[in-house]
Amino acid sequence: DAAIRDVVSKLPAIKFEPNRYNLDRQDVESLDAVTQILREYALVRLRVVGVTVNPKKLPLAEARAQACVDYMVEQGLERNRLVCDGRHGSEMATLFESLDD
C-alpha cells in the first residue's frame, strides 16, 4: 500500500567502502533507524539489496545485503521479514525495497 511504500522510500541507503561488506558505526546507526521503523510497522517486509558497481562482484553485493540482514536480526527483527538480494548498479550501497508491492 502507499503508506508502506512511503515508509520504505525514506529508509537510508547503507554505503560501503570499495570491496568491503563490513558495517561501520555510521552503518549501524542507519540500520538501527531502519530496525526501529520496522518495529513500528510490523507488517512491512523488506528486500535488502546489496549493490556493487562491478557486475563480476555480485557475491560482494549479496554479502553486503546479508551483513545488513544479519545485524537487524541480531537486533530482534524476524528473519522472515527480510530477504537478501545482490545487484549490479551505479553506486556501492545497500538499498531497501518493500516485498509487499
N, CA, C and O atoms as a GROMACS GRO file, in nm:
protein
  404
    1ASP      N    1   0.082  -0.118   0.000
    1ASP     CA    2   0.000   0.000   0.000
    1ASP      C    3   0.087   0.125   0.000
    1ASP      O    4   0.208   0.117   0.020
    2ALA      N    5   0.026   0.238  -0.022
    2ALA     CA    6   0.101   0.362  -0.039
    2ALA      C    7   0.178   0.401   0.087
    2ALA      O    8   0.289   0.453   0.078
    3ALA      N    9   0.120   0.377   0.203
    3ALA     CA   10   0.188   0.413   0.328
    3ALA      C   11   0.316   0.332   0.345
    3ALA      O   12   0.418   0.386   0.388
    4ILE      N   13   0.311   0.204   0.312
    4ILE     CA   14   0.430   0.120   0.324
    4ILE      C   15   0.536   0.165   0.225
    4ILE      O   16   0.654   0.175   0.261
    5ARG      N   17   0.497   0.193   0.101
    5ARG     CA   18   0.594   0.241   0.002
    5ARG      C   19   0.658   0.371   0.047
    5ARG      O   20   0.777   0.393   0.026
    6ASP      N   21   0.580   0.458   0.109
    6ASP     CA   22   0.632   0.585   0.158
    6ASP      C   23   0.735   0.562   0.268
    6ASP      O   24   0.841   0.624   0.268
    7VAL      N   25   0.704   0.474   0.362
    7VAL     CA   26   0.798   0.442   0.471
    7VAL      C   27   0.927   0.386   0.413
    7VAL      O   28   1.036   0.430   0.450
    8VAL      N   29   0.916   0.288   0.323
    8VAL     CA   30   1.034   0.222   0.268
    8VAL      C   31   1.117   0.320   0.185
    8VAL      O   32   1.240   0.312   0.187
    9SER      N   33   1.053   0.410   0.114
    9SER     CA   34   1.127   0.506   0.031
    9SER      C   35   1.213   0.600   0.114
    9SER      O   36   1.308   0.658   0.061
   10LYS      N   37   1.183   0.616   0.241
   10LYS     CA   38   1.258   0.706   0.328
   10LYS      C   39   1.369   0.638   0.406
   10LYS      O   40   1.442   0.703   0.481
   11LEU      N   41   1.383   0.507   0.389
   11LEU     CA   42   1.489   0.437   0.460
   11LEU      C   43   1.624   0.476   0.404
   11LEU      O   44   1.638   0.492   0.282
   12PRO      N   45   1.724   0.493   0.489
   12PRO     CA   46   1.856   0.536   0.441
   12PRO      C   47   1.929   0.424   0.368
   12PRO      O   48   1.918   0.308   0.405
   13ALA      N   49   2.003   0.461   0.264
   13ALA     CA   50   2.091   0.365   0.198
   13ALA      C   51   2.215   0.346   0.286
   13ALA      O   52   2.259   0.438   0.353
   14ILE      N   53   2.268   0.227   0.284
   14ILE     CA   54   2.390   0.196   0.358
   14ILE      C   55   2.505   0.199   0.259
   14ILE      O   56   2.504   0.123   0.161
   15LYS      N   57   2.603   0.284   0.281
   15LYS     CA   58   2.718   0.299   0.189
   15LYS      C   59   2.833   0.211   0.236
   15LYS      O   60   2.857   0.197   0.356
   16PHE      N   61   2.903   0.153   0.141
   16PHE     CA   62   3.016   0.067   0.173
   16PHE      C   63   3.142   0.117   0.105
   16PHE      O   64   3.137   0.178  -0.002
   17GLU      N   65   3.254   0.090   0.168
   17GLU     CA   66   3.384   0.116   0.106
   17GLU      C   67   3.405   0.015  -0.007
   17GLU      O   68   3.348  -0.094  -0.003
   18PRO      N   69   3.486   0.048  -0.107
   18PRO     CA   70   3.512  -0.046  -0.216
   18PRO      C   71   3.563  -0.181  -0.163
   18PRO      O   72   3.648  -0.188  -0.074
   19ASN      N   73   3.508  -0.287  -0.220
   19ASN     CA   74   3.548  -0.425  -0.191
   19ASN      C   75   3.527  -0.467  -0.047
   19ASN      O   76   3.593  -0.559   0.001
   20ARG      N   77   3.436  -0.402   0.023
   20ARG     CA   78   3.412  -0.434   0.164
   20ARG      C   79   3.264  -0.455   0.188
   20ARG      O   80   3.179  -0.401   0.117
   21TYR      N   81   3.234  -0.535   0.289
   21TYR     CA   82   3.095  -0.554   0.328
   21TYR      C   83   3.074  -0.543   0.479
   21TYR      O   84   2.964  -0.568   0.529
   22ASN      N   85   3.179  -0.506   0.552
   22ASN     CA   86   3.164  -0.492   0.696
   22ASN      C   87   3.093  -0.360   0.728
   22ASN      O   88   3.106  -0.261   0.655
   23LEU      N   89   3.019  -0.361   0.837
   23LEU     CA   90   2.942  -0.243   0.880
   23LEU      C   91   3.027  -0.155   0.970
   23LEU      O   92   3.094  -0.205   1.061
   24ASP      N   93   3.024  -0.025   0.944
   24ASP     CA   94   3.092   0.067   1.035
   24ASP      C   95   2.990   0.133   1.127
   24ASP      O   96   2.871   0.103   1.119
   25ARG      N   97   3.036   0.222   1.214
   25ARG     CA   98   2.947   0.283   1.312
   25ARG      C   99   2.831   0.358   1.247
   25ARG      O  100   2.717   0.348   1.295
   26GLN      N  101   2.857   0.431   1.140
   26GLN     CA  102   2.750   0.504   1.072
   26GLN      C  103   2.648   0.408   1.011
   26GLN      O  104   2.528   0.434   1.015
   27ASP      N  105   2.696   0.296   0.956
   27ASP     CA  106   2.605   0.195   0.900
   27ASP      C  107   2.514   0.139   1.010
   27ASP      O  108   2.394   0.123   0.990
   28VAL      N  109   2.574   0.110   1.125
   28VAL     CA  110   2.498   0.055   1.236
   28VAL      C  111   2.392   0.155   1.282
   28VAL      O  112   2.279   0.115   1.312
   29GLU      N  113   2.426   0.282   1.287
   29GLU     CA  114   2.328   0.384   1.326
   29GLU      C  115   2.213   0.388   1.226
   29GLU      O  116   2.097   0.398   1.266
   30SER      N  117   2.244   0.380   1.097
   30SER     CA  118   2.139   0.378   0.995
   30SER      C  119   2.053   0.253   1.008
   30SER      O  120   1.930   0.260   0.999
   31LEU      N  121   2.117   0.139   1.029
   31LEU     CA  122   2.041   0.014   1.044
   31LEU      C  123   1.958   0.014   1.172
   31LEU      O  124   1.850  -0.045   1.175
   32ASP      N  125   2.006   0.079   1.276
   32ASP     CA  126   1.926   0.093   1.398
   32ASP      C  127   1.798   0.172   1.367
   32ASP      O  128   1.691   0.139   1.418
   33ALA      N  129   1.809   0.276   1.284
   33ALA     CA  130   1.692   0.355   1.245
   33ALA      C  131   1.595   0.269   1.163
   33ALA      O  132   1.474   0.275   1.184
   34VAL      N  133   1.649   0.191   1.070
   34VAL     CA  134   1.565   0.102   0.990
   34VAL      C  135   1.495   0.001   1.080
   34VAL      O  136   1.375  -0.024   1.065
   35THR      N  137   1.570  -0.056   1.173
   35THR     CA  138   1.513  -0.155   1.265
   35THR      C  139   1.400  -0.094   1.346
   35THR      O  140   1.295  -0.157   1.364
   36GLN      N  141   1.419   0.026   1.395
   36GLN     CA  142   1.315   0.093   1.474
   36GLN      C  143   1.190   0.116   1.390
   36GLN      O  144   1.079   0.094   1.437
   37ILE      N  145   1.207   0.160   1.268
   37ILE     CA  146   1.092   0.181   1.179
   37ILE      C  147   1.019   0.050   1.156
   37ILE      O  148   0.896   0.046   1.159
   38LEU      N  149   1.094  -0.058   1.134
   38LEU     CA  150   1.030  -0.187   1.112
   38LEU      C  151   0.957  -0.238   1.236
   38LEU      O  152   0.859  -0.310   1.224
   39ARG      N  153   1.004  -0.201   1.352
   39ARG     CA  154   0.932  -0.237   1.474
   39ARG      C  155   0.798  -0.164   1.480
   39ARG      O  156   0.698  -0.219   1.526
   40GLU      N  157   0.796  -0.040   1.433
   40GLU     CA  158   0.673   0.039   1.434
   40GLU      C  159   0.574  -0.007   1.327
   40GLU      O  160   0.453   0.010   1.343
   41TYR      N  161   0.625  -0.063   1.218
   41TYR     CA  162   0.542  -0.110   1.107
   41TYR      C  163   0.560  -0.261   1.095
   41TYR      O  164   0.634  -0.310   1.010
   42ALA      N  165   0.492  -0.332   1.183
   42ALA     CA  166   0.514  -0.476   1.196
   42ALA      C  167   0.477  -0.556   1.072
   42ALA      O  168   0.521  -0.670   1.058
   43LEU      N  169   0.400  -0.501   0.982
   43LEU     CA  170   0.360  -0.575   0.862
   43LEU      C  171   0.454  -0.553   0.745
   43LEU      O  172   0.441  -0.620   0.642
   44VAL      N  173   0.548  -0.461   0.758
   44VAL     CA  174   0.640  -0.431   0.648
   44VAL      C  175   0.744  -0.542   0.639
   44VAL      O  176   0.804  -0.582   0.739
   45ARG      N  177   0.764  -0.591   0.516
   45ARG     CA  178   0.870  -0.686   0.487
   45ARG      C  179   0.961  -0.621   0.384
   45ARG      O  180   0.915  -0.552   0.294
   46LEU      N  181   1.092  -0.644   0.398
   46LEU     CA  182   1.188  -0.575   0.312
   46LEU      C  183   1.273  -0.669   0.230
   46LEU      O  184   1.311  -0.778   0.275
   47ARG      N  185   1.303  -0.624   0.109
   47ARG     CA  186   1.410  -0.683   0.030
   47ARG      C  187   1.531  -0.592   0.053
   47ARG      O  188   1.526  -0.473   0.025
   48VAL      N  189   1.638  -0.649   0.105
   48VAL     CA  190   1.761  -0.575   0.131
   48VAL      C  191   1.852  -0.603   0.012
   48VAL      O  192   1.894  -0.716  -0.010
   49VAL      N  193   1.882  -0.498  -0.064
   49VAL     CA  194   1.952  -0.513  -0.192
   49VAL      C  195   2.093  -0.456  -0.181
   49VAL      O  196   2.111  -0.335  -0.171
   50GLY      N  197   2.192  -0.544  -0.184
   50GLY     CA  198   2.331  -0.501  -0.189
   50GLY      C  199   2.365  -0.470  -0.333
   50GLY      O  200   2.327  -0.543  -0.425
   51VAL      N  201   2.437  -0.361  -0.354
   51VAL     CA  202   2.470  -0.315  -0.489
   51VAL      C  203   2.620  -0.300  -0.503
   51VAL      O  204   2.687  -0.251  -0.411
   52THR      N  205   2.673  -0.342  -0.616
   52THR     CA  206   2.814  -0.321  -0.648
   52THR      C  207   2.824  -0.265  -0.789
   52THR      O  208   2.741  -0.297  -0.875
   53VAL      N  209   2.925  -0.183  -0.814
   53VAL     CA  210   2.940  -0.123  -0.947
   53VAL      C  211   3.002  -0.221  -1.046
   53VAL      O  212   2.992  -0.200  -1.167
   54ASN      N  213   3.064  -0.325  -0.997
   54ASN     CA  214   3.130  -0.423  -1.084
   54ASN      C  215   3.039  -0.546  -1.097
   54ASN      O  216   3.015  -0.614  -0.998
   55PRO      N  217   2.990  -0.575  -1.217
   55PRO     CA  218   2.898  -0.688  -1.232
   55PRO      C  219   2.963  -0.823  -1.199
   55PRO      O  220   2.891  -0.920  -1.175
   56LYS      N  221   3.094  -0.830  -1.197
   56LYS     CA  222   3.162  -0.955  -1.162
   56LYS      C  223   3.167  -0.977  -1.011
   56LYS      O  224   3.211  -1.083  -0.965
   57LYS      N  225   3.124  -0.879  -0.934
   57LYS     CA  226   3.132  -0.888  -0.789
   57LYS      C  227   2.994  -0.901  -0.724
   57LYS      O  228   2.971  -0.845  -0.616
   58LEU      N  229   2.903  -0.974  -0.787
   58LEU     CA  230   2.772  -0.994  -0.727
   58LEU      C  231   2.779  -1.063  -0.591
   58LEU      O  232   2.697  -1.031  -0.504
   59PRO      N  233   2.872  -1.156  -0.568
   59PRO     CA  234   2.882  -1.212  -0.432
   59PRO      C  235   2.910  -1.105  -0.326
   59PRO      O  236   2.863  -1.116  -0.213
   60LEU      N  237   2.986  -1.003  -0.361
   60LEU     CA  238   3.010  -0.892  -0.269
   60LEU      C  239   2.881  -0.817  -0.242
   60LEU      O  240   2.853  -0.782  -0.127
   61ALA      N  241   2.802  -0.793  -0.345
   61ALA     CA  242   2.673  -0.725  -0.327
   61ALA      C  243   2.583  -0.806  -0.234
   61ALA      O  244   2.517  -0.750  -0.146
   62GLU      N  245   2.580  -0.937  -0.255
   62GLU     CA  246   2.498  -1.023  -0.170
   62GLU      C  247   2.550  -1.023  -0.026
   62GLU      O  248   2.471  -1.026   0.068
   63ALA      N  249   2.681  -1.021  -0.008
   63ALA     CA  250   2.740  -1.018   0.127
   63ALA      C  251   2.703  -0.888   0.198
   63ALA      O  252   2.681  -0.887   0.319
   64ARG      N  253   2.697  -0.778   0.124
   64ARG     CA  254   2.657  -0.650   0.184
   64ARG      C  255   2.513  -0.658   0.235
   64ARG      O  256   2.483  -0.615   0.346
   65ALA      N  257   2.425  -0.712   0.152
   65ALA     CA  258   2.286  -0.726   0.195
   65ALA      C  259   2.277  -0.818   0.315
   65ALA      O  260   2.204  -0.790   0.410
   66GLN      N  261   2.350  -0.929   0.311
   66GLN     CA  262   2.345  -1.026   0.420
   66GLN      C  263   2.398  -0.966   0.550
   66GLN      O  264   2.344  -0.995   0.657
   67ALA      N  265   2.501  -0.883   0.543
   67ALA     CA  266   2.554  -0.818   0.664
   67ALA      C  267   2.447  -0.730   0.728
   67ALA      O  268   2.434  -0.727   0.850
   68CYS      N  269   2.371  -0.660   0.646
   68CYS     CA  270   2.263  -0.575   0.698
   68CYS      C  271   2.153  -0.659   0.761
   68CYS      O  272   2.106  -0.629   0.871
   69VAL      N  273   2.111  -0.764   0.692
   69VAL     CA  274   2.006  -0.852   0.745
   69VAL      C  275   2.052  -0.916   0.876
   69VAL      O  276   1.977  -0.917   0.974
   70ASP      N  277   2.172  -0.968   0.878
   70ASP     CA  278   2.222  -1.032   1.000
   70ASP      C  279   2.221  -0.935   1.118
   70ASP      O  280   2.183  -0.973   1.229
   71TYR      N  281   2.261  -0.812   1.094
   71TYR     CA  282   2.262  -0.714   1.202
   71TYR      C  283   2.120  -0.688   1.253
   71TYR      O  284   2.096  -0.686   1.374
   72MET      N  285   2.026  -0.668   1.159
   72MET     CA  286   1.889  -0.638   1.202
   72MET      C  287   1.826  -0.756   1.276
   72MET      O  288   1.748  -0.736   1.369
   73VAL      N  289   1.858  -0.878   1.236
   73VAL     CA  290   1.810  -0.996   1.307
   73VAL      C  291   1.871  -1.001   1.447
   73VAL      O  292   1.802  -1.034   1.544
   74GLU      N  293   1.999  -0.969   1.459
   74GLU     CA  294   2.063  -0.964   1.590
   74GLU      C  295   1.995  -0.861   1.681
   74GLU      O  296   1.997  -0.875   1.803
   75GLN      N  297   1.935  -0.759   1.621
   75GLN     CA  298   1.866  -0.657   1.699
   75GLN      C  299   1.721  -0.694   1.729
   75GLN      O  300   1.648  -0.617   1.791
   76GLY      N  301   1.679  -0.814   1.686
   76GLY     CA  302   1.547  -0.864   1.724
   76GLY      C  303   1.443  -0.871   1.614
   76GLY      O  304   1.330  -0.914   1.641
   77LEU      N  305   1.475  -0.831   1.493
   77LEU     CA  306   1.377  -0.845   1.384
   77LEU      C  307   1.366  -0.990   1.340
   77LEU      O  308   1.463  -1.065   1.347
   78GLU      N  309   1.249  -1.027   1.296
   78GLU     CA  310   1.228  -1.163   1.247
   78GLU      C  311   1.292  -1.177   1.110
   78GLU      O  312   1.270  -1.094   1.021
   79ARG      N  313   1.371  -1.282   1.092
   79ARG     CA  314   1.441  -1.304   0.965
   79ARG      C  315   1.342  -1.320   0.849
   79ARG      O  316   1.374  -1.283   0.736
   80ASN      N  317   1.223  -1.373   0.875
   80ASN     CA  318   1.128  -1.395   0.766
   80ASN      C  319   1.069  -1.264   0.712
   80ASN      O  320   0.993  -1.267   0.614
   81ARG      N  321   1.102  -1.152   0.772
   81ARG     CA  322   1.058  -1.021   0.720
   81ARG      C  323   1.162  -0.960   0.627
   81ARG      O  324   1.138  -0.854   0.569
   82LEU      N  325   1.277  -1.026   0.612
   82LEU     CA  326   1.390  -0.970   0.537
   82LEU      C  327   1.440  -1.070   0.434
   82LEU      O  328   1.459  -1.188   0.464
   83VAL      N  329   1.460  -1.023   0.312
   83VAL     CA  330   1.512  -1.105   0.203
   83VAL      C  331   1.634  -1.035   0.146
   83VAL      O  332   1.634  -0.914   0.127
   84CYS      N  333   1.740  -1.111   0.118
   84CYS     CA  334   1.864  -1.055   0.061
   84CYS      C  335   1.863  -1.068  -0.091
   84CYS      O  336   1.807  -1.161  -0.148
   85ASP      N  337   1.927  -0.970  -0.154
   85ASP     CA  338   1.945  -0.973  -0.298
   85ASP      C  339   2.074  -0.898  -0.331
   85ASP      O  340   2.112  -0.807  -0.257
   86GLY      N  341   2.140  -0.934  -0.439
   86GLY     CA  342   2.259  -0.863  -0.485
   86GLY      C  343   2.239  -0.819  -0.629
   86GLY      O  344   2.186  -0.894  -0.711
   87ARG      N  345   2.282  -0.698  -0.660
   87ARG     CA  346   2.264  -0.643  -0.795
   87ARG      C  347   2.386  -0.561  -0.836
   87ARG      O  348   2.466  -0.516  -0.753
   88HIS      N  349   2.397  -0.543  -0.965
   88HIS     CA  350   2.495  -0.451  -1.024
   88HIS      C  351   2.424  -0.316  -1.037
   88HIS      O  352   2.309  -0.311  -1.080
   89GLY      N  353   2.493  -0.208  -1.001
   89GLY     CA  354   2.432  -0.076  -1.010
   89GLY      C  355   2.536   0.032  -1.023
   89GLY      O  356   2.654   0.005  -1.048
   90SER      N  357   2.492   0.156  -1.004
   90SER     CA  358   2.580   0.270  -1.026
   90SER      C  359   2.656   0.315  -0.902
   90SER      O  360   2.747   0.398  -0.912
   91GLU      N  361   2.621   0.262  -0.784
   91GLU     CA  362   2.695   0.301  -0.664
   91GLU      C  363   2.700   0.186  -0.566
   91GLU      O  364   2.617   0.095  -0.570
   92MET      N  365   2.798   0.190  -0.477
   92MET     CA  366   2.813   0.085  -0.377
   92MET      C  367   2.726   0.119  -0.258
   92MET      O  368   2.762   0.205  -0.177
   93ALA      N  369   2.614   0.052  -0.246
   93ALA     CA  370   2.522   0.081  -0.138
   93ALA      C  371   2.436  -0.042  -0.114
   93ALA      O  372   2.437  -0.138  -0.191
   94THR      N  373   2.362  -0.038  -0.006
   94THR     CA  374   2.259  -0.135   0.017
   94THR      C  375   2.129  -0.057   0.030
   94THR      O  376   2.118   0.038   0.107
   95LEU      N  377   2.031  -0.099  -0.048
   95LEU     CA  378   1.902  -0.030  -0.056
   95LEU      C  379   1.793  -0.120   0.000
   95LEU      O  380   1.814  -0.239   0.023
   96PHE      N  381   1.678  -0.061   0.020
   96PHE     CA  382   1.565  -0.134   0.076
   96PHE      C  383   1.445  -0.119  -0.017
   96PHE      O  384   1.418  -0.010  -0.068
   97GLU      N  385   1.374  -0.230  -0.038
   97GLU     CA  386   1.252  -0.229  -0.119
   97GLU      C  387   1.144  -0.305  -0.044
   97GLU      O  388   1.175  -0.399   0.029
   98SER      N  389   1.019  -0.266  -0.061
   98SER     CA  390   0.909  -0.337   0.001
   98SER      C  391   0.886  -0.469  -0.072
   98SER      O  392   0.890  -0.474  -0.196
   99LEU      N  393   0.861  -0.574   0.002
   99LEU     CA  394   0.823  -0.702  -0.057
   99LEU      C  395   0.673  -0.710  -0.082
   99LEU      O  396   0.624  -0.807  -0.140
  100ASP      N  397   0.601  -0.609  -0.039
  100ASP     CA  398   0.455  -0.615  -0.044
  100ASP      C  399   0.395  -0.530  -0.154
  100ASP      O  400   0.276  -0.499  -0.149
  101ASP      N  401   0.475  -0.491  -0.252
  101ASP     CA  402   0.421  -0.412  -0.365
  101ASP      C  403   0.351  -0.502  -0.463
  101ASP      O  404   0.299  -0.454  -0.564
   0.00000   0.00000   0.00000
